[in-house]
């Protein structure tokens, strides 16, 4: 499991795994539930390079970034080998969106 601290968005943490080059077990902490569940369902199992291609540069309102764009930043760091693995356990079978208010 990898953990990324997004910047400039409502989500406070992005966690994910990669098998081969496929994105797995995506979890956002905080953020807009409907949008983030939608993103998770759309990209789960997708090739990392395709996720980057589709989501890079998306903005949110007047912000210069968004949760999807921050996911791209996390995946780019993973590809570059600069994102360390976290000690978080693998998926637990619960919905892949953890909202902490």
C-alpha positions in Angstrom: 0.0 0.0 0.0 1.3 3.5 -0.9 0.2 6.7 0.9 0.2 10.2 -0.6 -0.6 13.5 1.1 -2.5 15.6 -1.5 -2.0 19.4 -1.6 -4.7 22.0 -2.2 -7.7 19.7 -2.2 -10.3 18.5 0.3 -9.0 14.9 0.4 -6.3 14.6 3.1 -4.8 11.3 2.1 -4.7 9.0 -1.0 -3.8 5.3 -0.5 -3.4 2.7 -3.3 -1.7 -0.4 -4.4 -0.3 -1.3 -7.8 -0.3 -4.9 -9.2 1.8 -5.1 -12.4 0.9 -1.7 -13.7 -2.8 -1.8 -12.6 -4.2 0.5 -9.9 -5.8 -1.4 -7.0 -7.4 -0.6 -3.7 -7.7 3.1 -4.1 -8.8 4.9 -0.9 -9.4 8.7 -0.5 -9.7 10.1 3.1 -12.1 13.1 3.2 -13.3 14.9 0.1 -16.5 14.7 -1.9 -17.9 11.2 -1.4 -19.9 10.8 -4.6 -17.2 12.1 -6.8 -14.4 10.1 -5.2 -16.4 6.9 -5.2 -17.0 7.5 -8.9 -13.3 8.1 -9.6 -12.4 4.9 -7.6 -14.9 2.8 -9.5 -13.8 4.1 -12.9 -10.0 3.7 -12.4 -9.9 0.5 -10.3 -7.9 -2.1 -12.3 -6.9 0.5 -14.9 -3.3 0.8 -16.2 -1.5 3.5 -14.2 -0.3 5.2 -17.4 -4.0 5.4 -18.6 -5.1 6.9 -15.3 -2.4 9.5 -15.6 -3.3 10.3 -19.2 -7.0 10.7 -18.4 -6.9 12.6 -15.1 -3.8 14.8 -15.4 -4.5 18.6 -15.2 -8.1 18.4 -14.0 -9.0 21.3 -11.8 -11.7 21.8 -9.1 -13.5 25.1 -9.3 -11.0 27.9 -9.0 -8.3 25.6 -7.6 -5.3 24.8 -9.8 -5.6 21.1 -9.0 -8.2 18.5 -7.9 -8.4 15.1 -6.2 -8.0 13.3 -9.6 -5.0 15.5 -10.4 -3.5 14.8 -7.0 -4.0 11.1 -7.7 -1.9 11.6 -10.8 0.8 13.3 -8.7 0.8 10.2 -6.4 1.1 7.8 -9.4 3.9 9.8 -11.0 5.8 9.6 -7.7 5.2 5.9 -7.6 6.5 5.5 -11.1 9.6 7.6 -10.3 10.2 5.4 -7.3 10.0 8.4 -4.9 6.8 7.3 -3.0 7.5 4.9 -0.1 5.3 2.1 0.8 3.2 2.6 3.9 2.4 0.1 6.6 -1.3 0.3 5.9 -3.0 -3.2 5.6 -4.3 -4.3 2.2 -8.0 -3.8 1.3 -10.4 -5.0 3.9 -13.4 -5.5 1.7 -15.1 -2.3 2.8 -15.9 0.6 0.4 -12.8 2.2 -1.0 -13.6 5.6 0.4 -13.0 6.6 4.0 -14.6 9.8 5.0 -13.2 11.3 8.1 -15.1 14.4 9.3 
